[in-house]
Amino acid sequence: MKTRVSSLLGIEYPIIQGGMAWAAEYHLAAAVSEAGGLGLIGAASAPAEWVREQVREAKRRTDKPFGVNIMLMSPYADDVAKVIAEENVKVVTTGAGSPEKYMKMWKDAGIKVIPVIASIALARRMERCGADAVVAEGCEAGGHIGESTTMTLVPQAADAVNIPVIAAGGIADGRGIAAAFMLGAEGVQMGTHFIVTDECQVHENYKERIIKAKDIDSRVTGRTTGHPVRALRNDMTKQYLEMENKGAGFEELEELTLGGLRRAVVDGDIKTGSVMAGQIAGMVKERMSCRELIEKLVRETNELMKGRMTDA
């Protein structure tokens, strides 16, 4: 499991924990990095000083590399970008936009920049502007998604760019990681499975909802607004989809989901909150520590890859 991604980031295994809003904070990020992967703090729409404190808390818990995921649509994006440079964060991943205006500042600070992409055009653009790698995220992922599947996006991205490609979306075990490698990825990013780890601070109701999820429990809302989001079905998703079918406007739909992720993650409201999770939720059946999960993933992947080489 030594790849260009593990070498680039200075980590033991090319396994990255997704920068999930409200769920990915310093406890989780530090635990993942300590276990040999790359933990991420999800900045989401948080102010810069919250991010700074998160980074400093993570540094108190690990001396291994970790990163910050910055949502470029955040009103605090400019300030958060500066904090990332000031605090000497090793890696930054970006979503919801292009990080080009921050690239020089981050590069001057020695930061590895890895944008999340949902199209080949964006992957090429990110390579041209100096990205060190890209995360090719398929629509199987939880939260905000694109249209292409991981199975189709990853190999096209691997063919289109020379920088490493990291696969995301629909990966829950060693089979998914081995498949991603066969598609041309040199690392994986996982979110949903890390939510149920011991170190993740989300509400117990959220974890239990993922553990109990079935294969048919995933829903995508917001397609009519151009901002599709994948979450587990509940009263909120049912009402949202009914309103979409009746032609409800963006503002009306936005009001329904406002604060929904926080309600689910912090308050444990899994009925009217937004329980964001990927399609692999139905494959997550047990809790474990971050170290146990990463060791399991590495063991499964190595066994599969070794078996393939033996068969060949």
N, C-alpha and C positions, 0 to 999 in steps of 0.2 A: 504493500500500500504506500510505497514511496513514489510520489509523482512530482511533477513540476509545481503543483499547488502546495504540497507539504513543504517543499524546499523554499518556495517563494515566501511562505508565511512563517517559516521556522517552527512548524508544528510536527507532531509525531505522525498523525493520521490526517488525510485530506477530508476531514468531516467537519463541516461548519454548521453551527446552530443558527437557525434563522433569527433575524432581528425583529421579533414579533412585538407589536405595540402592546404596552401594559404587562406583557408576560415576560419579555426578555430584559431582566434587570441584572444588577451586579451579582446576586447570589448564583443565578443560573450561568451567567457568562463566565464567572471565575471557575465554577465547578467543571464546566465543559473544557475550558482551557487546561485546568489541572489534570484532566483525564486524557489529554493528548490531542483534543480537537481544537477548534477555534470558537470560543464563545463570543457572542455579540450582545451589546446593549442596544435595545431598540429605542432610539430617541423619539420616534413618532412626532407628535406635535408639542413635545415638552419644551420648556424654556431652557436656555443654555446653562444656567447655573445648576439645574437639576441634573443635566447631563454631566457637568463637571464633577458633581458629588458622586454620581454613579461610577464614573471612571476612577476616581480616587478610592472609592470603596472596593472596587474590583482589584486595584493594585495592592490593596492591603491583604487580599486573599490569594493572590497568585503573582508570581514573577514571570509567568509565561505569556506569550502574545495573546491579546484579545482585541476585539474591534468594536466599532459603533456603527449601527445602521442609521443613516439619516434620511428622513422623508423630505424630499426636496420641495414639496408643496407646503411644508410647514411654514408658518409666519416667522418662526425663529431660525429658519435654515441658515441664514447668514451668520448669526451669532454662534450657532452650534458648530458650524464649519470651522470657525475660528478657535473654539474651545478644543476641538479635536486636534488641531495643530498645536495649540498651546500646551496641551496635556501630554503630548508625545504619544498619542494613541498609535498603535502599530498598523492597524488596518481600518479602512472605512468601506462599507458597502452602501450603495445608494439605491433609492427607489423613487418612483413617481416623478420622473424628470431626468434631465441631463446635468451631470456635475461639472461640466466644462469650465464654468467660471471660477470654480474652487480648485481646479486641477493644479495650477502652478503653486498655489499656497501649500497644498498638501504634499506635492512632490518635493518642494523645497524643505519640508519638514520630515522627509523620508518616509512618508506614509504610503502604504500599498492601497491602491484604489480599485475597487471591484464593483462596478455597477450591475444591478439586476436588469436583465433585458428580456423582452417578450417578442422580439422580432430580429431578423437577421440584419435589417438596415441599421437598427440601433446598435447591434453588436459591432458592426463595421465602423460606425461612427465613434463608438467608445474606444476602439483600438486606435483609430486615427488621432484621437485627442489625448492618448497616453495612458489609458487604463491598463492595469497589470494583468487582469483577468476579467471574465464576465460570468455572472450567474445566469444560466439559461433556465428560466422558470416556466414550467408548463402549467396549463390550466387545472391540473389535478391538485395544485397547492391550495392551502387555505388563505383566507383574506382576499386582498385585491389581486385579480388575475387577468391574464390576457386570453387569447383565443386558441393558440397552438398547444398541442399536447407535448409533454416532455419527450415522448418517443419520436416525435417529428422535429421538434425544435433543437434538441441537443445535437444530433448528427449534422444538421444544416449549419448550426453555429460552429461546430468543430471544423467543418469544411471551409467556412467563410473567413475565419480569423486565425492568426498565428499564435495569439496569446492563449493561455489555458482557459478551458471552459469547465464550469462547475454546474452540475445538473441539480435541479430542484423541482419538486412537485411529484408526488406519487411514490416517494421512497420511504420505506419503513423498516427494511431489514437488509441482510447481506445480499439477498437476491436482487433487490433494487439497486444496490451499489454496484454489484457485478454487472448488471444490465447497463447501468449508466456508463461504466468503463468501456463496455463493448460498443456503446454508441459514440464513443469518442471523448467523453468527459474525463477529467483528471482529478475530480473531486466531487463531493456532493454537499448540498445544503438541505438540512432537515429541520422542520419546525414542530409539527404536531406531536411526534413521539417524545420530544423533549419537554412538552408541556406537562406530561404526566410523571416526570422524574421527581425524585424526592426534593431536589434543590429548587425546583420551580415554585415561585410564590403565589401562583394563581389559586383561586378559591377551590376548595375540595369538590364543590358541585361541578365545576368546570372539568376537573380531572375525571370525575366519575362519569360525566356525560360522554367523554371521549372513550373511556374504557368500555362503556355499554353500547357504543355506537355500532350499527349494522352497516352493511355495504350500501344500503339504499338511503342512508340518513343524510347525505350531503345535498345541499341546495345552493343554487346561484341566484342571487338577487341583484338588481340594478343593471340588467342588460339594456333596458330601454333608456337609461340615463347615460350609458357609455362608461359606467364605472362598476363593472361586475364584481361581486364579492361572494366568496364561497364560505358558507357556514353550515353548521348542523341544524337540521330542521327543528323548529319549535313554533310557538304561537306567533312570534315576531315574523319569521320567514313566511309563514302561511298567510298572515295578513298582508305583508309586503307584496308577495306574488299575486294575491287577489287584487290589490290596488293597482299593480302594474298592468294586469290583464284588463282592467277597467280604464286604463289610460291616465292614471294619476300623474301629475307633474313632478318635476325634480324636487321642488321645495316641500311639497306634501310628503314625498317619500323620504326626504332627508330628515324631516321632523320626526318621523317614525323611528329612525335608527340613531338619532342624536344621543350620544353618550351610551350607546348600546354595548360597546365592547367593554367599557369600564364597568358597567352593571354586571356583566357576566364574569369578568376576571376578578374584580375586587369584591363585589357584593354577592356573587354567586347566583345571580338571577339568570337561570338558564331557560326561562320561559319567554321573557320579553327582551332579554339581552342578546347580544350578537356572539354566539359561540363559534368563533372562527376556527376552522379546522380543515385539513385536507381530506381528500377522498380515501386516504390510507387509514383514517380513524377506525374503520372497521377491522383493521389488522392489529391495532394496539390493544392488548389484552392483559397486560401486567405492568405493575409499577416497579421501578428500580432506580438506583442512583445513576447519575450521569456517567460515572466510571463504569458501572455494570453495563449500561446500555452501549457505551462505546466499545467496551471489550467484547460484548456479544456481536456487535456489528462487524468488528474487525475479524473475529473468529469465523463468523459465517462467510464473510467475503473471501477470506484467505482459503477456506476449505473449498468454496466453489471455484475460485480461480485456479487453485492447485489441481482440482479434479479436471478442469477443462484442459490444462496443460498435459496432465497424465493421459487423458483420453486422446489428445492430439498425437 
